[in-house]
Amino acid sequence: MAMKKQRRSMSILIIALVVVLSACAPARLTQKGKSSAVRALRQRLEAILADSALGRAQAGVRIVSMRTGEVLFERNSHLLFHPASNQKLLTSAVAISLLGPQFIYKTTVACDSGAVRDSVLSGPVYLIGRGNPDLTTGDLFTLAQALARRGLREIQGNIVCDDFYFDQIRWAAGWMWDDDPSWLYSRFTALTVNDNAATLTVRPAQMPGRPALVAINVPGPLAEVVNRSFTVARAALIDSLELEPLAVQRRWQENQNVFEIDGTMSMEEPLRTAKQNVLQAELLAGYVFRDLLSLCGIRFAGSIQHGLGPSKPEILAEHHGALLPVLVNLNKTSDNLTAELLLKTIGAERFGRPGTAEKGLRALREFLGKCGVDTLALRAADGSGVSRYNLVTPAGLVNLLSAMWNNAGIRREFAATLPLAGVDGTLETRMRQTPAGGVLRAKTGSLSGVSTLSGYTTTIAGEPLVFAMMMQHYLVSDRAVRRMQDRIGAEISGFTRE
């Protein structure tokens, strides 16, 4: 009897064990399938990175699931790389977090208290900038119109341009001297208008033998145009006679706002546009404002000066600019001037005026530390990434992007500032007709021998991923390296664990 009970107990135990093992088998199989999918993904990514384009170069990659925290792939993710314009991810993250999405830029027209009597302003008018990178001629025109609506008909003093919200350093650490005179490297001032650049339009003359017709949007005497161009009847003559093609260049080596137009243009050619930076950019808004006052019927016979406004000004008109459009312009078009002005704005708002790059970088490091970024594995020199002094790891970028993703209050706004693959910004023509198209959002970066791409994507199974790709020290074309990044972006966007 005892033996029968013992056998019965053993049978029940074996049956129970079989049931348990049977229940566990699908889970183990599913987990195995998931691991196999990740291994296969890693193999495909390794094959992409084995391209000969990176034979003598360095690549750092990190890809993490925001759902599970799993590192799906990494290579050299704790080594330091030049971020190029991926530096703008740091700047924009600090800006939206510290300044807040509702931050407003103010550009003010003011005078001394009691200086306006009837329709006459008896003293100077102050044009006070507070760092808005997107201010345009149209915005200044609304300010001039506001003065006219107040009944102002004459200004007897000067226009004083006050940009002392920032320091007076116009260039960033590590920026190269021969980047002048491109408008991509405009001078920094808290009173910025039209990207602190001159736009020149050139069209052929109506008769051969005459100079091309040139227009510039920078008023005199701030800028001068020297036109030595020549118009010919047909484009074929330029090649057959070995004539020099049309060229527009500021005398940047002489530090002059003299724009020279040389070479030949045919009557068959369409309008050409050239854009270059301007020296004494702190005065540019004043000269533009002067001409707009005249358009609004306000007499002005004074000069344009650089100076400090009163401590208690009487505000005559004010323009407000929102932060979020500025961040969209920063990341989607990769605007360098915007990044540097933002960095100084952060410094001014966090540590007091004047805003400086040093104050901005101090705030940046504090913020990154709170985001889990190892600030000992970081060197930040500017806000845009133009400087080669900047160094960051792919792991650091992923940690920052993960922190921004986990901040539900600003996640959507921050992600919306990034270019969308195949749709807009610097990714408009990339990854079209792939799983990444219309899905992957990322910031591009490019310097000579450096290409970076970092951001977010969602797999076809709906799993959110964060990634950083950083390539440097290559001698092949940027296009070849970007193709590799695009293949990786398509692979991870099309990834599934099943």
Phi, psi and omega in degrees: 000316180297323181292321179297317179298322181294318179295319180298319179296319179296320180296316179298318180297319180293318180297317180297319180295320178297319179298316180297314180296323179294322180291326182281336186301314179299321180297316180295321180294319179296316179298322179295320179296320178297316179297322179295321180296319179293319178298319180295320177299314180299322179295319179294320179291322176298322179295321178295317182286350177279002179304142183296342178300333180256018184302322180250011187250184181235135179232134175234128184221141172215130181228125186229140174281126177281348179277317185247344186080001182289136173278107182284330180197144172205149172209125178052033188285351178251011175268158182272138179225158170285122183284341191051224185284000168295345173300333180293337174298320178295312183297314182290326178295317178294318183299310184289333181278317184272318180282326181092146182301338183267007182301139182239131171275138179241129172241122194242138168255124186217172176215174174290150182302128177078010183282343181264123175230122185057245183252012186240133171260113190277352180234199180288157170251134184257129174253107191250119181262147177231033169091010180294115182281346187255013180295138183234172173303320179300321178294318177295327178295321177296326177292317178296320178297323179297322177295319179295322179293335176285352180095007181288131182235349181206139173241118185267349179259202180261167168267119181254119181269113183254107176242027186277009168297332174249168169289182186254021177274122190261359188219158184257157179298129177085000176286141187275139184298328184272010169286339172299149359257028182301141179292346177292348181231053182288159180288149183270134172202147179289347177248079185259141173216141177053041179062018182052043184223158175259133174252121179250133175249134183232127177228153181294151174292164182280350178225144176298151177090355181253158178294153174296158181268125188238136172231146181225144183265010176256120183292152170283157003270016181293327181229151178230143179247129174245111187252106177247020183286170185214135180257133175242165186289315187231148180297328182298333181293330182297318179283315185294325179265002180054047179277153178288134177289166181297138178218139177238127184208135171280147177286074188283328180291336177266001182055051181232146173272051177251120183256118185257130177247113182235168175092194190239144178227137180268156179293346179276347186280147176281177177302137175247148178235135176231143182227126181219155185288166185236136171281162184053045183297338179294342179262346187302314181299325179295317179293320177296318181296323178303312182291328180289327175300319179296319178298330181269009176079023180254119182286139179209126181234011183274196181247170177258122184233158175256122183192179184262134178285170181291155180292329178233077184283158169266115185281126179262324180199156182211138176253134179249132177236136184275151182288317189300317175299328177297317180292325176297314177297321180301307189273323182286322179259352179061054185277119184289316181300318178303316181298317183289322177292323176298317181301317179288327176296316177302316179298317181294318183286329183274320187237004177097160182283153356282149175290132179230162175297321181298317178295318179298318180291328176296316177296323180297314181295320178300315182295316181298323178300321178290340180271003180085014178273132178288102183285351173281344177251050185203138168226122180241127182242335180213184181260346189256334185096003177294324182287136175278000173288339181291137175217136179206159179261154172302323178297322179296317178296318179296320178297319178296311181296325178294318179297320179293322178295320183282353177268094186299335183291333183230003183306308185296315181297318181295311181299326182292343178281346185274146176302144179255124187305129177074005186236307187208177177059211183284358175251012186304322184257007185253145175062023173295152178057031173230168177300342180277339184300127180073006183236310185283129176242125184202157176263129176273165175204140183208128167227173176299118180077013180224133174216132182225155177205118183219141180169219186230154167208171177233131181288169179294344176269003177086016181269120180285136180235151172238143186211159171218130175236127183223119180238139180207165178066035176258158180248353179282179180289152175302326183300320180296320180289321179295326177299321177295316178299319180294323178295320177294316178301319179292321180297312184286331177288331179267008184287143172218147181274353182270000000 
